[in-house]
């Protein structure tokens, strides 16, 4: 007998309490293998493919793409412990007799394992739902069970089993596919004939989850659209066109209604006085944007921060970088970035001023100085601002730090950073100069104690060796938690960083 197991949204770690469904990787009726990814979710930290610990046939999915679910909420149900294709809970279309082949009446109890073993043991599930945010075993190829073959399925002995018709019963919404384009039938058996929309022949031809989300946000029925892409694929341009048409139709209805209701002598409905003010757009604070908002608000609420800044002549630093990158031959290492050099300077400065590599335990009323430097750096992506972390930055040289920054930046741009790569930082470096600005007052990345901001490096008039000259100048700003140190310590840290920028030999003398 098949056993229907419920797979719930697992604890994704790092204090995350919810996740948003971005894309389903399986559909109802698909056969899944143990530890096969079944859904892609977006947390406040990263995109994660969630593997299912059970192997069997998917009988239900819970939540549409774009839905936010709390940890512990059901994701899907899987029928396990029986020959594939014989699960009694797989929903299919009605047969000629009106009975639903292979489906149990609504409300009937789920079959249980006759062996009495646990769900994981009977299914052969690994139980390792998120080992390293993905399992090492390759996912088995998914295959779809054809509903028209569920009534004649070979058993383990090779004989053919013919399912007997069962009485018509209300269809449980939990066992109905939530794939776009397939409406959920009404559960009530008293519904009038023809009140349920006919089921489409196949899924709506949409590939991009962004197109689905855009359609949901504007109440656009994708089943009514004709795609302009290959094989009728619905593109974003098709949805945008439908949105414009809907807005024009709604505006025309509004003008007609106002014209009919306007008293004699009133201003025409098309006049500026009669036009309605545009509605304000509301954007949910969730996902990465919600997490950033919560962390920044907490930082401003809990941390008494202060900021100091200084202009520095970075001409010598740029010359040193050019010389390092000009080296050729087998001994030449990877190219060194400006951010890599500044990161190495930060680790040297934190070794001299460890007060800034700390955190505050508010409950114990203690300052906790941290033994190692895990250097975070701000990276702007399409999903918002993220802060990847270079582990053990104090043990790396400029080349190693620069290479790790480049690797993490690429993962951030593609949305493949794991939550573990976005947490645990002890100090943050923020290069806002890439946006073409000179200065800023950064907000500390809670629960850290300080953040160094770097503006753009650009030619400016500068007094050099007693004469006015054009030099490469950068503004450095340090925001620090005034509980962990006073202005003298913060100023000493910033002055040391500026000295290393102006005279890189200072860094070599202190190593």
Beta strands, then each sheet from edge to edge (+ up, - down):
strand 1: 3-8
strand 2: 18-24
strand 3: 30-32
strand 4: 36-42
strand 5: 47-52
strand 6: 56-61
strand 7: 68-70
strand 8: 74-80
strand 9: 143-144
strand 10: 152-154
strand 11: 160-162
strand 12: 305-313
strand 13: 358-361
strand 14: 366-369
strand 15: 375-381
strand 16: 384-390
strand 17: 427-431
strand 18: 450-454
strand 19: 458-464
strand 20: 467-481
sheet 1: 1+ 8- 6+ 3- 9+
sheet 2: 5+ 4- 2+ 7-
sheet 3: 10+ 11-
sheet 4: 12+ 20- 18+ 17+ 15+ 16-
sheet 5: 12+ 20- 19+
sheet 6: 13+ 14-
end
